[in-house]
Amino acid sequence: MNTPWTHTTVLLNEAVEALLSGSTAATGTYVDATFGRGGHARAILARLAPEGRLIAFDKDAEAVAEAARISDARFSIRHQGFRSLGELPDASVAGVLMDLGVSSPQIDNPVRGFSFRFDGPLDMRMDTTRGESVAEWLATAELQQIAEVIRDYGEERFAVQIAKAIVARRQERGAISTTTELAELVAGTVKTREQGQNPATRTFQAFRIFINAELEELQQALEASLSVLQPGGRLAVISFHSLEDRIVKQFIAKHSKEVYDRRAPFAAPKVMKLNALERIKPSEAEVRGNPRSRSAILRVAERTEAQ
Ligand SMILES: C[S@@+](CC[C@H](N)C(=O)[O-])C[C@H]1O[C@@H](n2cnc3c(N)ncnc32)[C@H](O)[C@@H]1O
């Protein structure tokens, strides 16, 4: 299916270069864990040798439909969360790319319910074929859980007040079912605003991360990448907010350090599984041309020989 909404790929050349490490006719198997609209995928395919392979993942049925338009025997797409990349054979992959978060077609399509800028059903699922929408969850969730989600995933100071307002409104007038209802409720509850930011920004981010289990899935996919990457294989991850970036940064740091066992101080240290290589931000020109890229951070690491 072709939608009128397009996605401008962030850090296109930088990410593909980091993944393929200079190779112009790469022969290995690569994973694009977040196909989106295929910006990175098409650039990777352009640099693969005939025997190279690209396995893509996306949770979103519209992304998968777009991928089905690529007619290339080296390419395949899986309609799955990227934690499933752990199902690939051990040490079979030469590079894993993750371009986290939502695509522009998801944000800009009101029906998906990701944005407070458009009125639509309060859904926010990347995979609309399974799971609960935000509206369904909010219809029964406990006040404490709502507050924790807003605080932990939105880093919102007014989490408790917003959660109380959501529950009060549910009791008085029934559950919230649209993006506009949620945005207006938050705006009426949060008294101080960060400059240039909609008061509902943090709450929307929090609900999106929660309903898609984004951080849990990221952690699981990173762990899985250690098994599927072959020695010398690259891990390249683009994140868009501090919660994601912290997980990626700490994961790479943890596996790029020699670990000593405190109970056996004289034993040889465990060898590191990753070499941390680079941290790349978009150029000023890219941010000017695509403001959505401004918070992007690409981190790159290389799998070592260690088991
Ligand atoms: C930023 S977009 C990727 C854009 C893509 N690199 C491009 O150039 O078109 C992120 C995509 O990843 C998908 N996604 C996010 N989290 C996912 C997950 N845990 N598993 C699979 N797909 C996921 C989203 O549905 C979205 O299509």
The ligand as an SDF file (V2000), in Angstrom:
LIG
                    3D

 27 29  0  0  0  0  0  0  0  0999 V2000
   12.3140    5.5960   12.4280 C   0  0  0  0  0  0  0  0  0  0  0  0
   11.3940    4.4100   11.5640 S   0  0  0  0  0  0  0  0  0  0  0  0
   12.5860    3.6410   10.5290 C   0  0  0  0  0  0  0  0  0  0  0  0
   12.7920    4.3530    9.2300 C   0  0  0  0  0  0  0  0  0  0  0  0
   13.6590    3.6220    8.2390 C   0  0  0  0  0  0  0  0  0  0  0  0
   15.0170    3.4830    8.7040 N   0  0  0  0  0  0  0  0  0  0  0  0
   13.6440    4.3340    6.8960 C   0  0  0  0  0  0  0  0  0  0  0  0
   14.6950    4.8120    6.4800 O   0  0  0  0  0  0  0  0  0  0  0  0
   12.5920    4.3980    6.2740 O   0  0  0  0  0  0  0  0  0  0  0  0
   11.1240    3.1840   12.7530 C   0  0  0  0  0  0  0  0  0  0  0  0
   10.3510    1.9680   12.2650 C   0  0  0  0  0  0  0  0  0  0  0  0
   10.6440    0.9070   13.1650 O   0  0  0  0  0  0  0  0  0  0  0  0
    9.4630    0.2180   13.4790 C   0  0  0  0  0  0  0  0  0  0  0  0
    9.6840   -0.3100   14.8270 N   0  0  0  0  0  0  0  0  0  0  0  0
    9.8290    0.3900   15.9710 C   0  0  0  0  0  0  0  0  0  0  0  0
   10.0410   -0.4340   16.9870 N   0  0  0  0  0  0  0  0  0  0  0  0
   10.0420   -1.6850   16.4790 C   0  0  0  0  0  0  0  0  0  0  0  0
   10.2200   -2.9780   17.0440 C   0  0  0  0  0  0  0  0  0  0  0  0
   10.4120   -3.1450   18.3480 N   0  0  0  0  0  0  0  0  0  0  0  0
   10.1980   -4.0410   16.2310 N   0  0  0  0  0  0  0  0  0  0  0  0
    9.9890   -3.8810   14.8880 C   0  0  0  0  0  0  0  0  0  0  0  0
    9.7940   -2.6910   14.3070 N   0  0  0  0  0  0  0  0  0  0  0  0
    9.8210   -1.6120   15.0930 C   0  0  0  0  0  0  0  0  0  0  0  0
    8.3620    1.2320   13.3990 C   0  0  0  0  0  0  0  0  0  0  0  0
    7.1390    0.5900   13.0950 O   0  0  0  0  0  0  0  0  0  0  0  0
    8.8550    2.1330   12.2510 C   0  0  0  0  0  0  0  0  0  0  0  0
    8.3370    1.6900   11.0220 O   0  0  0  0  0  0  0  0  0  0  0  0
  1  2  1  0
  2  3  1  0
  2 10  1  0
  3  4  1  0
  4  5  1  0
  5  6  1  0
  5  7  1  0
  7  8  2  0
  7  9  1  0
 10 11  1  0
 11 12  1  0
 11 26  1  0
 12 13  1  0
 13 14  1  0
 13 24  1  0
 14 15  1  0
 14 23  1  0
 15 16  2  0
 16 17  1  0
 17 18  1  0
 17 23  2  0
 18 19  1  0
 18 20  2  0
 20 21  1  0
 21 22  2  0
 22 23  1  0
 24 25  1  0
 24 26  1  0
 26 27  1  0
M  CHG  2   2   1   9  -1
M  END
$$$$
